[in-house]
Structures are given as structure tokens and as C-alpha cells.
Amino acid sequence: MRDFARSNAVQARLHDLVPGGAHTYARGEDQYPEAMAPILVRGSGCHVWDCDGNEYIEYGMGLRSVTLGHGYRPVVDAVTRTIADGMNFSRPTALELSAAEDFLTLVPGADMVKFAKNGSDTTTAAVRLARAATGRETIAICDQPFFSVDDWFIGTTEMSAGVARPAATVRFPYNDVNALAAVLDSHTVACVVMEAATALAEPAPGYLREVRALCDRYGALLVFDEMITGFRWSAGGAQQVYGVTPDLSCWGKAMGNGFPLSALAGRREFMELGGLRTERDRVFLLSTTHGPETGSLAAFRAVVRAYRETDPIGAMERAGRRLADGVNRVAAGLGIGDYLQVIGRPSCLIFVTRDPRGRPSQPYRTLFLQELLEHGVLGQSFVTSAAHGDDDIDRTVEACRWAAEIYCRALEHGSVDGLLRGRPVAPALRRYAEPRYIQPAGA
């Protein structure tokens, strides 16, 4: 068994100083098997090391923010050269123009772009801009996992404590044109916010074009959340893949290969409402001290060069297909292919864990994570990067073979009792800390 003593000690101290013990809920200790949440100290390519000296092949790669690999040298070199001349100034830099030109070359459907630091800032800016442009308040959001930390979205989740009043937000299901039409017909909607596609859901033929047409018919702006699809589906995002241009689009994650950068892009007639070339009431669009800092913009430009000169998406997809095929063969060979599966877009894979009755199961998921960690694989998903080579995939498949054998025993036994150490993981966005409540120190 691997030793997690130092990681556990650091994690306990983090709980004393940082609410939840992490700065992102998806990175929380409650998302990993109990007493087996590594505290990382470094990474290289797709490998990471924790403070106990354990090495892992990592998946998820910084919550999908790293597509080229940790410590990717061209990005590191570009950032190092740039920050030696300063990172933040009281006026725009020439680098901001170059980065904007690079971005708009990748996303030809957009006329203007504004950089920020996190995705929530840009999605909320898009909502604010749509409300100002249309004079409407209601937001229609697709039934997809996450759009923002702000009230208009968080007010619709289980973790809504602190929201002053119910957000003026309505939901609609994905791939159902009639449902969206009904929402637009019964509400005066400022904008429709959605991911054009997800790991598990491709748009039905014609669906996105019909969404575009509905927005035009009802006078609502169409906003694509490209946080995950951008630089993972293509460098130009899902809008490039599916050939549908939104009014506004929101970007982040892999723009800087892990460096903090996000972007709001869109049509000039809307974006200018946040500028100086409008006679209308101005929109407080985005105004961030660190949005244009030079390090992340240099990282972004190096990422753009890498996507022009190499094929990171092809590499991610090849690795993903090899991994999914290998793990699914292992599960099928053990007769548990209906209970343990790797599914999704090859560059954005997840694993599905089901109990003996075929229901999605957190305890069985935790058991699988536990055994992967023991065999040197870290990840809440199987999201790959361009750094995942054949040897990494083969080692992961072998780790999954060991984990699947334990999983098979649990299915035969009818429960994870006696095999799972500690409490199961829980959804990151939930109302109460239970089932992973932690007793306060000294209580």
C-alpha cells in the first residue's frame, strides 16, 4: 500500500487555513478516497509527484487546463523571457494586441475579445452584456454541469446558500429544440447559455443551427461556453467544429496550458457596449488588474504556436481511443463491461461506475479510484493531454486491470464492504458537507 502520511498531514493543515481544504471544489479531498488525496509538489508531462514521493500518471490535467503537458518547454521559455521585463503595468502592452490578434485569428466568428483570469468572470460578463443589449433579465441555461460561481447560476444548484434571491434563470434540456422553443416562447430571454457539446453529448444533426435560428427569432443572444471545448475539440472551439457562430463565447481552461487566462469574445455590436465607441449606457464588462498580465498572455501565444505547428488534439484523441479501447476490453474480459466503462469524446473521457443493479454508484466509483491510486494513476476522469504517450496509456490500462479485478469482487459480493477503505466520494456541489463532513479541530 502507498504511504499518504505527509499528504494527509498537509491536507489536515489546509483545512485549518483554507475553507474546504482546497481552492477549487473539484480539487477537494472529498472527491478522492478518504486519506488517499495526494498533495502534489511537481509535474512533468503527464506525470506528477506528491509530497510523500509517490509518482502518478495524471488524468484531468489541471481540471482540463493543461493540454500540452506540465512544464511544456516552449510555454515555460516564452513566459520566462516575457516576465523578465515585467508582468503588470498601468497601461496596455503591445503584447495585449498581439494576443488579441492571435485569438481572433483562431475564432473568426468573433470581432473583439477581452481577457480575464477565470471562466466565471467571462460567463457573467456575457450575461451582463446580453441583459444590457436586449433590455431583458431572464437567462436560459442548458442542463449542463457548470457555468459560473455567480448567483445567476449558483442559485440554480444545490449549493445555493448565500444567494440573495432566486436568480432569473430558467433551464432547458440539451438536444431538444422544442423544449428550448417553449422556454423562449414563455419567457422574455436575454440570452441562451450552453456548451455546444460535452464529453458525453454530441449535438444532433441540425440542432445547433436550430438553436441559432430560435435565438434570432426571439431576439435572444446565443452564448457558447467554450471552457472545455476550446483547445480540446479544436483550437477554434466547438463553434469551429460544428459551424455555428454564437453572438458571444467564453473561453478559459487550456488557453494558457495551465497559466491563468480566460476570454470573452463576440460580435462588435455587443462588445462595444463595454467600450468607448458607444452612445448607449456603458456596460461594466470586464475590468481586471491581472487579466492582461504578461506571463499568461505569453503562455497563450506559445500555446497558439504549438497548435499551429503540432497536433495536440490529434495526440489527445489517439491516446484517448487507445485508453478507452484498452480499459473496456479489460472490463469485458472480466464480464463487467456493463458496470465499468470508459465513454465520451476521445479527448475528454470519463469512466462510468455502476453497482450490481446497474445504477451509477459513488461507492463503486470510490473503490475504482482507490485501486487506481494504489497502482499509480491519479484522476477523476480519463481526460488526456498531448503528453500521454503509448507507454503511459499501457501502464494505465494495466492499473485498470488490477482495479477491475477488485471491482469484480465487489460486484460478486454485492457491495464494497471490506474492500473500500473509508467513506465514498460525494458530488462537489451539494447542500451539506455530509457524507464527507470533517469534525473541526479541537471539537
VEXZA-815171 format. One record per residue (C-alpha): residue in three letters; residue number from 0; y, x, z negated. Coordinates in steps of 0.02 Angstrom, whole numbers. Each point is the difference from the previous one (the first is absolute). Last residue first. Example, Ala and Ser with C-alpha at 12.3 -4.5 7.8 and 13.67 -1.06 7.14 Angstrom:
<atoms>
{"ser",1,{-53,684,-357}};
{"ala",0,{-172,-69,-33}};
</atoms>
This chain:
<atoms>
{"ala",442,{995,-710,-938}};
{"gly",441,{35,188,-6}};
{"ala",440,{-4,19,189}};
{"pro",439,{9,-169,86}};
{"gln",438,{-170,-81,39}};
{"ile",437,{-30,4,187}};
{"tyr",436,{-33,-162,96}};
{"arg",435,{-116,25,148}};
{"pro",434,{-68,-178,16}};
{"glu",433,{136,-40,-47}};
{"ala",432,{174,66,36}};
{"tyr",431,{57,-178,38}};
{"arg",430,{77,-85,151}};
{"arg",429,{-84,98,139}};
{"leu",428,{62,112,140}};
{"ala",427,{-113,155,-3}};
{"pro",426,{-159,-103,10}};
{"ala",425,{-126,57,-132}};
{"val",424,{-121,145,-21}};
{"pro",423,{-158,-25,-102}};
{"arg",422,{-19,48,-182}};
{"gly",421,{-97,153,-59}};
{"arg",420,{-149,94,68}};
{"leu",419,{-88,-101,134}};
{"leu",418,{-188,26,10}};
{"gly",417,{-69,-82,-157}};
{"asp",416,{70,-169,51}};
{"val",415,{49,-2,184}};
{"ser",414,{-86,-167,27}};
{"gly",413,{-147,-85,87}};
{"his",412,{-123,143,-31}};
{"glu",411,{-41,9,185}};
{"leu",410,{184,-1,42}};
{"ala",409,{34,135,-129}};
{"arg",408,{-141,108,69}};
{"cys",407,{72,-17,175}};
{"tyr",406,{171,57,-62}};
{"ile",405,{-81,154,-76}};
{"glu",404,{-79,38,170}};
{"ala",403,{164,-38,85}};
{"ala",402,{92,129,-106}};
{"trp",401,{-121,138,50}};
{"arg",400,{13,-48,183}};
{"cys",399,{188,-18,-17}};
{"ala",398,{11,182,-54}};
{"glu",397,{-100,47,156}};
{"val",396,{119,-102,108}};
{"thr",395,{147,90,-81}};
{"arg",394,{-77,170,33}};
{"asp",393,{-26,-48,182}};
{"ile",392,{180,-61,13}};
{"asp",391,{69,160,-74}};
{"asp",390,{-109,105,115}};
{"asp",389,{58,-99,152}};
{"gly",388,{183,29,-40}};
{"his",387,{122,-105,-101}};
{"ala",386,{169,84,28}};
{"ala",385,{58,-133,124}};
{"ser",384,{1,-120,-147}};
{"thr",383,{-124,-132,-57}};
{"val",382,{10,-164,-95}};
{"phe",381,{-170,-22,-83}};
{"ser",380,{64,-105,-145}};
{"gln",379,{34,17,-185}};
{"gly",378,{-27,186,23}};
{"leu",377,{-69,158,-76}};
{"val",376,{-166,75,58}};
{"gly",375,{-82,143,-93}};
{"his",374,{-173,-64,-46}};
{"glu",373,{43,-64,-173}};
{"leu",372,{155,-81,73}};
{"leu",371,{-105,-92,128}};
{"glu",370,{-117,-61,-139}};
{"gln",369,{142,-74,-100}};
{"leu",368,{82,-77,152}};
{"phe",367,{-163,-91,43}};
{"leu",366,{-18,-61,-179}};
{"thr",365,{180,-58,1}};
{"arg",364,{-27,-100,159}};
{"tyr",363,{-155,-78,-79}};
{"pro",362,{104,-52,-152}};
{"gln",361,{142,-61,112}};
{"ser",360,{-115,-113,102}};
{"pro",359,{21,-90,165}};
{"arg",358,{-134,-137,-1}};
{"gly",357,{-167,22,89}};
{"arg",356,{-104,-75,-141}};
{"pro",355,{-71,172,-46}};
{"asp",354,{179,67,-17}};
{"arg",353,{109,57,144}};
{"thr",352,{97,160,36}};
{"val",351,{107,16,156}};
{"phe",350,{64,171,52}};
{"ile",349,{167,23,86}};
{"leu",348,{46,88,162}};
{"cys",347,{174,34,71}};
{"ser",346,{-16,120,147}};
{"pro",345,{-164,-79,58}};
{"arg",344,{72,-176,-15}};
{"gly",343,{-100,-94,-130}};
{"ile",342,{-172,1,-80}};
{"val",341,{-111,107,-110}};
{"gln",340,{-137,-107,-76}};
{"leu",339,{-100,-18,-161}};
{"tyr",338,{-79,-169,-36}};
{"asp",337,{-62,-61,169}};
{"gly",336,{-57,175,48}};
{"ile",335,{-107,11,-157}};
{"gly",334,{-171,31,79}};
{"leu",333,{-1,184,-45}};
{"gly",332,{6,51,183}};
{"ala",331,{139,-126,30}};
{"ala",330,{105,80,-136}};
{"val",329,{-25,176,70}};
{"arg",328,{35,-60,178}};
{"asn",327,{159,-83,-62}};
{"val",326,{54,163,-80}};
{"gly",325,{-27,102,158}};
{"asp",324,{76,-123,122}};
{"ala",323,{153,-25,-109}};
{"leu",322,{24,187,-21}};
{"arg",321,{-19,46,183}};
{"arg",320,{115,-142,51}};
{"gly",319,{130,53,-127}};
{"ala",318,{-4,183,51}};
{"arg",317,{24,-47,182}};
{"glu",316,{141,-120,-46}};
{"met",315,{91,128,-106}};
{"ala",314,{-15,132,137}};
{"gly",313,{62,-121,134}};
{"ile",312,{146,-45,-111}};
{"pro",311,{43,182,-30}};
{"asp",310,{4,42,186}};
{"thr",309,{99,160,25}};
{"glu",308,{166,52,80}};
{"arg",307,{99,-161,-10}};
{"tyr",306,{-72,-56,-168}};
{"ala",305,{29,173,-72}};
{"arg",304,{178,1,64}};
{"val",303,{34,-168,-83}};
{"val",302,{-73,66,-163}};
{"ala",301,{116,151,10}};
{"arg",300,{149,-116,24}};
{"phe",299,{-55,-101,-152}};
{"ala",298,{-19,154,-108}};
{"ala",297,{176,55,48}};
{"leu",296,{63,-173,-47}};
{"ser",295,{-93,13,-165}};
{"gly",294,{79,166,-45}};
{"thr",293,{175,-42,62}};
{"glu",292,{45,-139,-118}};
{"pro",291,{48,-154,102}};
{"gly",290,{-66,-136,-115}};
{"his",289,{40,96,-160}};
{"thr",288,{165,-77,-49}};
{"thr",287,{-47,-170,69}};
{"ser",286,{105,-134,81}};
{"leu",285,{-103,-127,96}};
{"leu",284,{62,-166,70}};
{"phe",283,{143,-64,-105}};
{"val",282,{39,-126,137}};
{"arg",281,{177,-12,67}};
{"asp",280,{86,-168,24}};
{"arg",279,{28,-16,187}};
{"glu",278,{121,106,105}};
{"thr",277,{-134,130,34}};
{"arg",276,{7,181,54}};
{"leu",275,{11,76,-173}};
{"gly",274,{-182,-14,-51}};
{"gly",273,{-122,-114,-89}};
{"leu",272,{22,-142,124}};
{"glu",271,{-29,133,134}};
{"met",270,{-187,-11,-36}};
{"phe",269,{-8,-180,61}};
{"glu",268,{81,14,172}};
{"arg",267,{-74,175,19}};
{"arg",266,{-180,-57,-5}};
{"gly",265,{-110,81,-129}};
{"ala",264,{-53,142,-112}};
{"leu",263,{-15,18,-188}};
{"ala",262,{-73,166,-52}};
{"ser",261,{-99,86,-136}};
{"leu",260,{-12,178,-63}};
{"pro",259,{-79,90,-147}};
{"phe",258,{-100,151,60}};
{"gly",257,{-185,-43,11}};
{"asn",256,{-26,35,185}};
{"gly",255,{184,-43,30}};
{"met",254,{-15,-164,95}};
{"ala",253,{-173,-33,-74}};
{"lys",252,{51,-131,-129}};
{"gly",251,{165,-75,60}};
{"trp",250,{56,-126,130}};
{"cys",249,{82,-171,10}};
{"ser",248,{30,-94,162}};
{"leu",247,{138,-116,57}};
{"asp",246,{18,-119,148}};
{"pro",245,{-184,22,41}};
{"thr",244,{-66,64,167}};
{"val",243,{-175,-52,56}};
{"gly",242,{-104,119,106}};
{"tyr",241,{-155,4,-109}};
{"val",240,{-16,188,-23}};
{"gln",239,{187,37,7}};
{"gln",238,{42,-137,-125}};
{"ala",237,{-142,65,-109}};
{"gly",236,{91,164,-29}};
{"gly",235,{87,117,120}};
{"ala",234,{-97,152,-63}};
{"ser",233,{-156,-106,21}};
{"trp",232,{-118,-101,-109}};
{"arg",231,{21,129,-139}};
{"phe",230,{175,67,32}};
{"gly",229,{73,-173,-39}};
{"thr",228,{-140,-123,-38}};
{"ile",227,{10,28,-188}};
{"met",226,{186,-21,-34}};
{"glu",225,{31,-94,163}};
{"asp",224,{58,-163,-79}};
{"phe",223,{55,-100,151}};
{"val",222,{152,-115,-19}};
{"leu",221,{28,-146,119}};
{"leu",220,{170,-83,-20}};
{"ala",219,{4,-189,-10}};
{"gly",218,{92,-108,128}};
{"tyr",217,{-134,-134,11}};
{"arg",216,{-46,27,183}};
{"asp",215,{21,188,-8}};
{"cys",214,{-110,13,-154}};
{"leu",213,{-130,-111,83}};
{"ala",212,{1,109,158}};
{"arg",211,{-29,159,-100}};
{"val",210,{-142,-82,-96}};
{"glu",209,{-74,-57,167}};
{"arg",208,{10,178,64}};
{"leu",207,{-85,59,-159}};
{"tyr",206,{-144,-122,22}};
{"gly",205,{-32,28,186}};
{"pro",204,{-177,62,-24}};
{"ala",203,{-41,-7,-186}};
{"pro",202,{89,132,-103}};
{"glu",201,{-116,128,-80}};
{"ala",200,{-46,-26,-182}};
{"leu",199,{-97,116,-115}};
{"ala",198,{108,156,-6}};
{"thr",197,{154,-105,29}};
{"ala",196,{96,-63,151}};
{"ala",195,{177,-54,46}};
{"glu",194,{46,16,-184}};
{"met",193,{112,-144,-42}};
{"val",192,{174,-62,-45}};
{"val",191,{68,-156,86}};
{"cys",190,{187,-17,-19}};
{"ala",189,{142,-114,-50}};
{"val",188,{-105,-158,-13}};
{"thr",187,{65,-178,-9}};
{"his",186,{-160,-78,-63}};
{"ser",185,{-114,-140,65}};
{"asp",184,{-9,48,183}};
{"leu",183,{-10,186,-34}};
{"val",182,{-142,-27,-122}};
{"ala",181,{-92,-117,120}};
{"ala",180,{19,125,143}};
{"leu",179,{-73,135,-112}};
{"ala",178,{-151,-108,-37}};
{"asn",177,{-20,-43,185}};
{"val",176,{2,184,48}};
{"asp",175,{-144,45,-116}};
{"asn",174,{-44,185,20}};
{"tyr",173,{63,41,-175}};
{"pro",172,{27,-136,-129}};
{"phe",171,{175,-61,-48}};
{"arg",170,{102,24,-159}};
{"val",169,{167,-64,-62}};
{"thr",168,{137,97,-88}};
{"ala",167,{160,-57,-83}};
{"ala",166,{-45,103,-154}};
{"pro",165,{-42,-97,-157}};
{"arg",164,{130,40,-132}};
{"ala",163,{49,148,-108}};
{"val",162,{-152,106,44}};
{"gly",161,{-39,97,-159}};
{"ala",160,{-185,-41,-4}};
{"ser",159,{-65,-26,178}};
{"met",158,{-160,103,-3}};
{"glu",157,{-113,-138,68}};
{"thr",156,{96,7,164}};
{"thr",155,{129,-112,87}};
{"gly",154,{146,61,-106}};
{"ile",153,{-46,177,51}};
{"phe",152,{53,-42,178}};
{"trp",151,{178,-69,-9}};
{"asp",150,{18,86,-169}};
{"asp",149,{-9,179,61}};
{"val",148,{-150,118,-9}};
{"ser",147,{-29,-29,185}};
{"phe",146,{-123,-49,138}};
{"phe",145,{-177,-4,-69}};
{"pro",144,{-172,-76,29}};
{"gln",143,{14,-113,152}};
{"asp",142,{18,-189,8}};
{"cys",141,{146,9,121}};
{"ile",140,{176,-22,-66}};
{"ala",139,{127,-134,44}};
{"ile",138,{170,33,-80}};
{"thr",137,{120,-141,-47}};
{"glu",136,{186,38,-16}};
{"arg",135,{91,-44,160}};
{"gly",134,{169,55,69}};
{"thr",133,{-92,74,149}};
{"ala",132,{69,177,9}};
{"ala",131,{34,13,-187}};
{"arg",130,{-174,-62,-47}};
{"ala",129,{-79,116,128}};
{"leu",128,{96,149,-67}};
{"arg",127,{-51,-36,-179}};
{"val",126,{-182,-17,53}};
{"ala",125,{7,162,100}};
{"ala",124,{82,89,-148}};
{"thr",123,{-142,-65,-110}};
{"thr",122,{-127,71,122}};
{"thr",121,{94,166,5}};
{"asp",120,{19,26,-186}};
{"ser",119,{-180,-52,-31}};
{"gly",118,{-62,133,119}};
{"asn",117,{70,148,-92}};
{"lys",116,{128,139,29}};
{"ala",115,{130,-59,123}};
{"phe",114,{43,30,183}};
{"lys",113,{101,-114,113}};
{"val",112,{-49,-34,180}};
{"met",111,{85,-71,154}};
{"asp",110,{-50,-68,171}};
{"ala",109,{-183,-44,-34}};
{"gly",108,{-125,-50,135}};
{"pro",107,{-14,182,52}};
{"val",106,{-88,50,-161}};
{"leu",105,{-54,182,27}};
{"thr",104,{163,49,87}};
{"leu",103,{93,-95,-135}};
{"phe",102,{-78,109,-134}};
{"asp",101,{38,165,85}};
{"glu",100,{180,-51,31}};
{"ala",99,{19,-52,-182}};
{"ala",98,{-73,167,-56}};
{"ser",97,{120,97,111}};
{"leu",96,{149,-101,-61}};
{"glu",95,{-46,22,-182}};
{"leu",94,{-28,187,29}};
{"ala",93,{182,16,53}};
{"thr",92,{42,-36,-181}};
{"pro",91,{89,-149,-75}};
{"arg",90,{134,33,-131}};
{"ser",89,{-4,33,-188}};
{"phe",88,{-150,115,14}};
{"asn",87,{-183,4,-51}};
{"met",86,{-138,125,35}};
{"gly",85,{77,170,22}};
{"asp",84,{-19,146,121}};
{"ala",83,{-167,58,-72}};
{"ile",82,{-51,-183,12}};
{"thr",81,{-21,15,189}};
{"arg",80,{-111,153,15}};
{"thr",79,{-117,-60,-137}};
{"val",78,{-11,-175,74}};
{"ala",77,{-45,64,173}};
{"asp",76,{-128,121,-73}};
{"val",75,{-84,-135,-106}};
{"val",74,{-9,-119,149}};
{"pro",73,{-72,133,117}};
{"arg",72,{-123,53,-138}};
{"tyr",71,{-81,-164,-46}};
{"gly",70,{-5,17,-190}};
{"his",69,{-105,-156,-22}};
{"gly",68,{-69,-70,163}};
{"leu",67,{76,-67,161}};
{"thr",66,{-5,-185,-44}};
{"val",65,{74,2,-175}};
{"ser",64,{87,-160,-57}};
{"arg",63,{-157,-109,-2}};
{"leu",62,{8,-26,-191}};
{"gly",61,{15,189,-20}};
{"met",60,{-151,38,107}};
{"gly",59,{-103,-160,-14}};
{"tyr",58,{-150,113,1}};
{"glu",57,{-19,166,-91}};
{"ile",56,{-144,123,10}};
{"tyr",55,{-8,57,-179}};
{"glu",54,{5,161,-103}};
{"asn",53,{-18,2,-190}};
{"gly",52,{97,135,-92}};
{"asp",51,{37,-106,-153}};
{"cys",50,{183,-17,52}};
{"asp",49,{-55,-84,162}};
{"trp",48,{-25,75,173}};
{"val",47,{32,-81,169}};
{"his",46,{-78,18,173}};
{"cys",45,{56,-90,158}};
{"gly",44,{107,145,63}};
{"ser",43,{47,94,-157}};
{"gly",42,{38,-81,-166}};
{"arg",41,{65,42,-173}};
{"val",40,{8,-48,-184}};
{"leu",39,{-84,-170,-8}};
{"ile",38,{-33,-104,-154}};
{"pro",37,{-173,-73,29}};
{"ala",36,{-37,-177,-59}};
{"met",35,{-177,2,-71}};
{"ala",34,{26,-60,-180}};
{"glu",33,{-23,-180,61}};
{"pro",32,{-44,-14,184}};
{"tyr",31,{155,-4,109}};
{"gln",30,{135,-128,40}};
{"asp",29,{37,-24,-185}};
{"glu",28,{61,181,-7}};
{"gly",27,{145,-50,111}};
{"arg",26,{35,70,173}};
{"ala",25,{14,-174,77}};
{"tyr",24,{126,-44,-136}};
{"thr",23,{113,143,52}};
{"his",22,{93,112,-124}};
{"ala",21,{-153,27,-109}};
{"gly",20,{-50,-16,-184}};
{"gly",19,{33,-187,-1}};
{"pro",18,{174,26,-69}};
{"val",17,{32,189,2}};
{"leu",16,{22,102,-160}};
{"asp",15,{-141,-47,-119}};
{"his",14,{-113,-55,142}};
{"leu",13,{28,170,80}};
{"arg",12,{-67,81,-159}};
{"ala",11,{-163,-96,16}};
{"gln",10,{-12,50,184}};
{"val",9,{25,183,-45}};
{"ala",8,{-142,-9,-126}};
{"asn",7,{-112,-93,122}};
{"ser",6,{32,128,136}};
{"arg",5,{-37,141,-123}};
{"ala",4,{-167,-77,-51}};
{"phe",3,{-56,-56,174}};
{"asp",2,{-162,102,6}};
{"arg",1,{-117,-44,142}};
{"met",0,{-176,-57,-39}};
</atoms>
